[in-house]
């Protein structure tokens, strides 16, 4: 059953108003847009893995309830109209549902749960769904067929094989959550907390003080926006950058959300990593450079052109103690703007992206909406800075020994795999490394804007350019790399439907509102 919050009790037995917090501009926009997007799966992300061996459902559910009782964010809900705030409830019920083997197909279950979404006015931005697989006698491990598993195979230490445990029991676990209150980093933290609770019989041990939503909002409320405003005013060039990775095209005739995937093998991904590391570049700079090239190509520019796209940041590079262990909606999207010149050397583009990312890191707590305001675009209509986003999966470091302790009880678990979330943008590029070392690229797209075929073409171009990068040297020009795609048709994008006047701005809007209201009690 869905989570049902319980109010605190005041004097005389009356229900007291629970404490509340303000919301960031990004949360506000996302919440208002999500109200009109129910049933679409937008802003919903999922993480899945296999559980092999005995599963005590009572202990499993109790462990998630213990995590819910501990973590403020899992008892938070939005309230207020038209100006929302967060209500922190004393109690919320963890939702854990188990489906018997053969009752539903895995792909159907995943999609159904994604489309179900969340009503953020109810406490509980996360739920857990279990699907038992048919019992199979213990046999030597055999590779799973693509139809049987959404999780790629992995070497034994990665835990990616779908072979049953000696007991023959295999259960697939699906964690579904909403970006209004959680990000993928948070979900990985909560999974680790759940394991701790499960190992202790269903009760999370220890009462150590860690930061939670209240600490984060307090930290935000004390930030001086002056240096951030000055930085972004200088960092964002004037004019409207090229922001679409596709050329204008006809209506797609499609609807809903789509996913197109491409992959670099483990050997190809390692080759790319070694090539980048030899040039003091993170893998993310290579991915961003490829996306910048595709934006330049889609703009049909023959000379230098400014391009813009969003990059996701964890939001945990801030000066808040133990912030890396804080579950909440800290991840944000910042605009990356860079000039692509076909005559320049590729290395110049790559180092420019790397250096810009390092400069931006000090201000990853601001929102794209603020930046539009500070640069005058909100008031003048000076053009959007981004219409796509590049996200590279990052996750917290896992506590040592958890898998070993589970194994003592006959349980083996995979490395959880995140799906990425569909956003308000026409397309988002999501990259993550598989347990076996392969690099998977996913184009999460609005099918009404970019068809399945064009999304597949776009992701195919990403893969080809990434494979090309390790073949380049310090003298290779941007034009020479772009020549890899010569003759390939450009992906197409349809004109967006006109937004109704009564619909709220989507996340990263430019409506000019302050990002964080002063901390104040609404209790």
N, C-alpha and C positions, 0 to 999 in steps of 0.2 A: 504494500500500500504506500501511497505517497507520504512524504514527511508531513507531520502535523505539529506545528510549533506549540509550545506551552508557555503562557505568560508567567512572569514571576508573581508571587503572592505578596500583596501589601498588607498594611495594618488592617485588622478587622476581617481578614480573609478575602478581601477584595483583590481582584487581579490588578497588579500594578503595571503601569506602562513599562515595557522593556527599554533598556538604554538604546541609543541610536547613534549613528555616525553620518557624516556627509558622504557624498559620492564624488568621484573625480568626473571631469567632463566626459572622458571616454566611457566610463560606466553609465553616466546619465544617457548619453546618446545611444549606447548599445541597448540599454534597458527599454528606452522608448521605441527604438526600432524593432526590438525583439517582440514587443507587444503585438505588432502588426505582422510578425513573421512566424507565428506559431504554426506548426505543422510543416515547416520547410526544412528544419534541421540546421538553420543558420546559427552560427556561433556555438554550435555543439561539437565537442571533440570526444573521441573514444580511444581507449587503451585496452588492449586485449593480450591474453597470454594463456598458456596451458597449465593446468594443475594436475599432476600425475600422482596417483596414490590415494589413500583414504582421505575423505573430506567430511569432517564433522560439521554439519550445517548449523547446529545450534552454537557451537563454538565460533564458527565462521561469522555468523550474524552478530553474536555478542562482541566479537572483536571490532567489527565495523561500528557498532553502537558505541563502543568505548572510544574509538577515534572521534566519532561525532560529538560525544560528550566533551572531549578534550579540546577540539578545535573550534574556535569562535566562528570561523568562516562557514562551517557546515551547519551552523544554526542561525545564519544571517538571511534576511529577506528584504526585498525592496518594498518601500511603502511611500505613499504621497503622490499626488497628482495635482498640478502638472510638474511640480518640483520634487523629484524622488529623494529619499534618503534611505539608509540602511538601518533595519531594526535587528537587534541582537537578542534572539530568543534564548530563554534558559534551557529549553529542551527541544529536540527534534528527533524524529524516529529515522534511523538508518533504513533505507530501502534495499533489501536483498531478495531477489526472486530466483528460484531454481526451476529449470525446465527439464523434465525427464528426457532421456535419449529418444530420438525419433519423433518428438512432439513438434519440432519446428526446425527448419534448416538454418544453419549458421548465418549465411548471407542475409536471409530474410530477417532473422532476429536482429542482426546488427543494423540494418537499414530501418526496420520498424522502430527500434529504440532511438535511433538518431532523429527520425522524423517526429517522434513523440515529443521530444524537446523537454522544456521545463517552463513552468510558470514561476518566474523569479519573485513573485509576491508571496510564494510559499517557501518556508525554510527548507533547505536541502538542495544545493546545486549539483548533487552527485548521487548516482545510484549504481548498484552492482547487479548484474544479471549472470546467472550460471546456466550452462547447457551441458548436461552429461552426454558423453559419447557412448555408443553401444559398447557393452562390456566385451573385451577381447582377451582371451588367454594370453599370458605372457609369451611373446615370440621375439626372435631377433628383430632389431629395429629395421623398419622399412620406410623408404621415403614416402611422405604424404603426397597425394596428388593435388594439383592446384585447386581442384574443386572441393577438396576435403578440408583445406586449411588456408586461412588468410595470413598465416604467419610463415615466412620463408624458413627453409631448413637451415640448420646451423650446426657447427661442430659440437661435440659433446659438452665442452665447457661453456658453450653459449646457451645450452638448454633449448635449442630450437627444434629438435626432432619431435615428431608427434607420436613416437612409439609409446605404448602404454608402460606403466610401472609394473613391477612384479605382481602387484595385486590385480592388474588388468584395468584399473579405474583411471579414466581420463575425463577431466571436466574443463570446459573452456570458460574463461572468466572474461567478462566484458564490463569495463568501467566507463560510464557515460557521464559527462560533466559539461557545465555551461561556462563560457568565458566571461560572463558577467561577474562571476565571483572567484573563478579558479582559472589557472593556466596549466599547461602540461607539466611544468616543473613542479607545481603544487601537487598534481595528481601523483607524480612519482614519489614525492615526499609522503603522501598519505598512504600509498601502497606499503612503503617501508614501515610506517607506523602500524598499519594493520598487521603486517607480519610479526612485529614485536608483540602485539596484543594476542595474536593467535598462539604464538609460542608460549605465552603465559596463561593459557587456558581461556582466553577471551577478554581479559582485562589489561588495558595498557598500563605497564608499570611506570613508576616514577612520577613525580609531580614537579619536575624541573620547570623553571620559568623560561619560556621562549617568547620571542616577539609574536604578536598576532596583529589582526587588522587594526586594533586600536593604536598600537605602537606605530604602525605604518602611516596612518592618517595623521597622527600627532607629528611625526617626522615631516610629512609633506607640508603640514600647516606652518612649520617653522622655516621653510626654505625661502631664501631671498631670490626672487625671480629676476632681479636686475642683471646679474652675470649671464643667466641663461638667455634672456632677451637679447643682450648684446651679442652673444655668440651666434644665435640663430639669425639675427639681422645681418650679420656679416657673412654667415655661411651659405645663406640661400641667395643665389643670384637673381637679378631682376628678370622679368619676362616669364613666359609660360614654357616650361620644358615639355619635351615629347614624353608622354606618359603611357601610351598604349602600345602593347607588344604585338599588335595586329593592325591591319589596314581596314578602313570602313568596308562593310559588306552588307549583304541583304539580311533580312530576318532569318533566324536559324530554323524557325518552325519547331523548336524544342523548348522544353521547360524543365524546371527543377535544377538540382545541383549535379555536377558531374565530376569525375576524376579520371585523368589520363596519367599513365605511369610509364616511366622509362628507367633504365638501370645501367649503371656501370658495374661490371663484375668486380669482385674483390681485387683482382690483379690490376684492373684499370683504375679503381679508386685509390689503391696504394700508389700507383704510378703518379696519379694526379697529386696526391698528398706529398710525395717526395719531391716532385717538381716545385710545388708551391713552397714547401719548407726550405728548399735550397735558395729561395729568393726572399726568405724571411716573410712569407705571406701565409695567412691562415687560409684554410680551405674555403671559408666564407667569401673571401675576396675574389677567388676564382669564380665562384657561383654568381656573385654580383656583377663581375665583369662580363660574363656571358649574357646575363639578363640585360645589361646596359647595351651590349652589342645588338641584341634583338630589338630593343627599343629604337636604336638608331636606324636599324634596317627597316623597321616598320614605318618610320617617319619618312622613308625614301630620301634621306638626306645624302647629298654627295660630298659635303664638306663638314666642317665642325658643327656639332649640334649639342645642345644641352638636353640631357635626358633626366627623368626623375622617377623614382620608385620608392616603395617603403621597405624598410628592413626591420625585422623584429629584434628587440633587445629584452633580456631577461628581467630588467628592472631591479636586479639584485646586486648591482655594482654600487649601491649607495652606502653611505656611512651610518648604517644602522646595525648594531651588534647582532650577530647570528641571523642576519636577514636571509642567508642562504637556506635556512630551515623554516622560513615563514611561508605558509600556504596562503595564497590570495591572488588577486588579479594584477600582479605586478608587471607582467609582460606588457610591453607596448610596442607601437609601430612608429618609427621616426622616418622622416623624408630624407632620402639620399639623392643628392643632385650632383651630377658630374658631366663634364664636357667630353664627348666622344669625337675624336678627330681621326679620320682614316689615315692621315699622313703620319700620325704620331706612333711611336713604338708601343706595343702592347704592354710592356712592363711599366710604362709611364701611367697608363690607365689603372693597372693593378695596384701600384704603390699609392696612387691618388685615392683610390677607394679604401685601402688599408688605413692610410693616415686620417682620412675623414672619419672613418669608424672609430678610431682611437680618440679623436677630438670629441665626437658625439657622446662617448661613454660617460663623460662627466655630467651629462644632462639627460640621461635616459629616463628620468622621472617626469619629464614634461610630455605633453601630448601633441600630436600633429595639429589638432585644432588650435592650440595655443600658438604654434609656430605660424599658422596661417594668419592669425590675428597680429602677431608681433611684426610680421613682414608686410602688413598692410593689405593682404589678399582678401581677408574677410570683408573689409569695407569697400574695396575697389573692384572686387571680382577679377583680380589679377591672374586667375587661373589656378587650377589645382596642382599640387606638387606631386601627387601620386594617384595612380589608378590601378596599381598592382603592388604586390608585396612579395618579398623573398624571405622565407623563414628557414633557418637551419636549426634542426632539433638540438636542444641542449638539455641536459638533465643533471640533477644533483649527484654527487658521489654517494654510492650505496654503502650502507654500513657493512663492515666485514663480518663474515661468518653467518649471515642470515640463512643463506641457502644450505650451508652445512648443518645448521641446527634443524631446519625443516627436514633435511634428509634423514636425520636420526629417527624421526617419526615416520619415515617411509614416504615422504612427500618431495617431489621434484617440481620446480617451477621454471618457466621460461623467463627470459628477459622480456618485460612488457614492451609492446610496440604501440606507438601513438599513430593516429591517423591524420592529424592535422584537422583544422576546422575551416568550414566555408564561412567567408566573411561577406561584407557588403561590397567588396571589390569584384570586378568582372573575373579576375583570375588571381590566384595566389600560388606561388611556387614553394613547395615544401620538400626539404631534403633531409634524409636521415640515413644513418649507417645501420645496416642489418647486423645481427650477431655474427654472421659469417664473413663480414667485412665488405659486402657489396654496398653500393650507394644507390638508394632508390630516390627518384625524383617524381613528385606528384604535382600535377597541375589541377588544383581544385578550382572549378570554374562554374560560372552562372551559364547554364545551357541556353538561356534566352539571349545571351550576349555572344557567347563563343560556343559553337557546336562541338559535339564530341570529336568529329573529324579534325576540326581546326585546333582543338586542344591537343589532340594526339600529334598533329604536325608541329605545334609549338614545343611540346616536350621532346619530340624527336630532334628538333634543332638544338635544344639545350644539350642533349646527350652528345650530339656530334661535335659541338664546339668544345665541350669539356674533354672529349677524347683527343681533340686537336691540340689543346693547350700544351701538354707535355712534349709535343713535337716542335714547339717553338723555341727560340733562343732570344737573347737580349736585343737582337737586331730586327726581329719580326715586327711588322707594322700591324696596326688594327685592320687595315684594308686587306692584308694578306690572310688574316684569320677569317674575316667576313667572306672572303672568296670561297671558303669551304662550302658555303650555302648557295653559291651561284647557280642559277637555274631552278632552284627550289621555289615553289609558289609560296607566297606570304600567307600566314594565317589571317583570317578575317574576323572582324568583330561587328556586331549589329549595333545600331543606334539604341541607346537605353530608352525604355518607356518613360513617358513624362510622369514625374512624381506628383501625386496629388497634393494640393495645398495643405490638407489636414494631416499628412503623414510627417512624422518627425524626421529630423536629419539623421542620416546613418552615422555610425562611429567615425571619428576623426573629422566631424563636421567643422564648418568654419562660421558658426553662428555667433562667435565673439564672446562666449560666456567664460567666466573665470573657471580655471581648471579645478581648483579645490576650494571649497568654502571654508571659512574659519571653523575650527573645531568648536562645537557648541552642543550642549545637552538639549535634547528634545524630549527628555523623559518627564 
